Amino acid sequence: METFSLRKRIHDRSKPPLVIFPITLAHPALVEIAGYAGAEAVLLDCEHGMMSSETIRDMLSCASASGTSAVFRPRSFDAVACRQALDAGAAGVHVSHVDTADEARAVVDACRYAPVGCREMSLGRAVHFKAENLKPYVAQANDDQLLTVMIESLAGVDNVEAIAAVPGLDVLHIGAADLSHAMGHVLEYDTAQFQDAVDRILAAAEANNIVVGFPTDSPELVAELTTRGMRYFEADTPDWLLREVYADRIAALDGVFAALH
């Protein structure tokens, strides 16, 4: 039976923050590569990637095989897609563009079993297609599976206290690019308005014993944000990383060829 404990992991303050590696290219081998490289968790990102439901299922199998936990990120909130991913063995759900407490409650309803939510039961891959596994799976799912919502609009910031108070959430993840764009300063994170929003999100999360996340794997920025209380970091996407690797390798070889002339 599929069992994960990302929720317990991220709330365990004796452990370091969780770094999750997004997968945006539609090939399951990328999940295996990340897992074998030591990634503790991967984010199957259908908002920015073009993965089908069949590919997601294959990626979940690859995550299990390579020893990493896989969190599902839908293109936009879709209760059915979230339930299907969890039934297929996802270790959690990560939902973008949550602007109100009502939207946050809808996410919880879809992803948490009663009495916290209204998630339906299924004899899917997560229970190894075995009815006897369903009862213990249901008993532990709410405690184990990670539920993240993103704050990435001015409305989301305005409503963050109410969103954070919705029972069943684990992470308020700051959508830094979209939020800075909404403020009129694309990718500028050092403005007073942006930093005030970060402080407000951190305060709302602390008041409700949940975690704040940020999209970066910069060691310097991770160190700074960890001291401010953040415990969830989203690393770079594989397409970006591959471009950087190829660019560096091409530049190095160009240097070799230039030196020979």
N, C-alpha and C positions, 0 to 999 in steps of 0.2 A: 504494500500500500504506500502511496506517495505521502510522505510526511516531511514537513518543513517547519522551521521555527524562526523565520525572519522577524516576525513581530516581537518575539521574546528577545531575539538577538539585538534589535535596534533599541529596545528599552533598557537593556542591560548596561548601565553606566560604567561597569567595571571593564567593558570592552571598548575598543576604539570605534570611531564612526564607521558606518557601512558605506563602501564605495560600490556603486552599481554601474555596470558597463552596458551602454545601449547597443542594441543590434538593429541596424537600419537597412541592411542589405539582405535580400531574400534567399539566403542559403544557410541551411541548418549547420553546415560545417563551421561557420563562424562561432556558433554557440559552443561547439566542442573545443575549438581553438582557445576561446576565452576561458573555458572551464579548465582545460589542461594547463593553461598559463597561470592558473591560480585565482581566477576571479571568483569571489565569494558569491556574487549574484550578477545576473544579466537582465537587461530590460528589453523585452521584445516589443520594439517601438513601431506600432502600426500607424501612429500619427504622422511620423516623418518617413517611414519606410513603406514598402508596397507588398507586404506579406499577406498571403491568403490564409484562411483558417486552416487549410491543410498543411501549409508550411509551418504555421504556429504549432500545430500538433507535433510535427516532426522535430521542431526546435525544442519542445518540451521533453521529448524522448532523448535528444542529444544532451540536454542539460542534465538529466538524470544520469546518463552514461558517463559524463565527464565531471560529475561531482559538484555542479554549481546549481544554485537556485534561480529559477526564471520567473520574472514578474511580467505580467501582460499590461501593455499600454494600448488601448483601443484608439482608433482614428478620432473618434469623439465618443462621449459617453453613450454606451449601448448596453443596456442591462443584460440582454441575451448573450451578446458577445463576451461580456465579463463572466457570466455564469458558465458559459461553455469552456472558456479558458481555465477557470478554476476546476471544473469537472475533468478537464484533460490533464490536470496536474500542475497548474501554475501555483507558484508560491505566494502570489499576491496580485494585486491590481493597482495600477497607477493611472489616474484619470486627469486629463488636462482641462483647463479652462473652467474651473469651478468658481462661480461668482457669488453664490448665495448659500445660506444654510439649507434651503429647500433642495438645491442641487446636490449638496453634500449628503443629505438624508437619502436621496434617491440612490446615490452610489452605495451607501451603507446597506440600504434595503436589498440591493441586488447582490451584494458580495458577502453579507454576514447572515448566518443562520439565526432563527429565532432563539432567544427573545430580542436579540440586538437588531436583526434585520428580517428580511423575508425571502432569503435565498431558497430556491427550490432544490430538491434532491435529485440525484441522478446516479445510475450505475455505470459511471464512466471510467476512464483510464485511471483517475486519481484513486479509486478504490479497487483497482485491478479487476474491474468488471465482476465483482463478487459481492453479493448482497450482505454477507456476514461482516464485511469490512465497513459497511456504510455507517453503522451506529458509532463505532469508535472514531471514524473519520469526522463525523458531524460533531462529536463531543470535543474534538481538539481543534477543528478548523478555525473557529473564531479566535482562539488563543495564539494560533501559529501563523496565520496568513497575514501578510503586510497589506495595509490599505493606505494608499497615498493619494492626496488630491493636490492639484496645482493652483497656486495663487499667482495669476499673471495678468491681471487687469486692475484698473483703478477701482472698479466695483468690488472685485475680490478683496482688495485691501480695505475698502470701506466696510466690508461685511466680515472681516477676518475674525473678529471676536465671536460672532455668532457661528461662523463655520467651524472654528476650533472647538466650540462647545458641543458639537454634534457627537454623540457617543458612537464609538466604533472606528474612528479614524486613528491613524498612527503618525502620519507625516503630512505637514504642510510644505510642499516643495515649491520654491520660488521660481517661476518662469521668468528668468532674468531678462532674456532678450525681448519677449513680448511686453513685459512690464516697463522696461526702459523705453521701448517704442511708444507705449501708451502715454508716457510722460514727455514725449517729444525729444528724447535724447537716446537714440538707438545705440545699444551696447555700451552706454556710459553709465557705469555703476557707482561712480564716486560723487554724484550729485546729491545735494542735501535732501531732495524729495525722495530719491531712491533709497538712500540710507535711512531716512525716517520710516519709510515703508518696511524695510528690513527689521528695524527695531520694533515696530508695531507687530509684525508677524511673529517675531521671537517672543514678545511679551504674551501674545495670545496663546501661543503654543505652550509656554511655560505654565501659564495659568490653568491649562487643561491637561498637563502631563503628557504632551505629545511632542513630536520631534519636528525640526525644521531642516529642509534640504536646499541645496544650491547646485546648479549645473557647472561644475568645474573639477578638473583634476590637477590644477596648478598647485604644486606643493606649497608655495608661499601663501596662496589664497586659502587653501585648505587649512593651513596652520592658523591663519588669522581667524577664519570663520569658526573653526573648532573652539577657539578661546571665547568666542561670542555665544557658544552653545549649540552650534549646528552639528548634526550627527548623521547626515545622509548626503552623499555627494555623487552626482552623475558625471561620469567620465566622458571623454570624447567619443564620437561615433567612429565605426571602422572605416567608413569612406574617407573621413577627414584624416584619420591616422595613416591609411594607406597612401593618400596623396602626399602627406608629409614624408613618409618613408621613401616613396619613389622619387620625390623631388630632391631629397638629400642624397640619395644614391646616384641620381643622374648628375647632380652638381659635382659630386666627388669624382665620378668617372670623367666628366668634362674637364676637371682640373688635371687629371692624369694625362688626358690626351693633349691638353694645351701645353703641358710641360715637356712633351715629347717633340714639340715643333720648335 
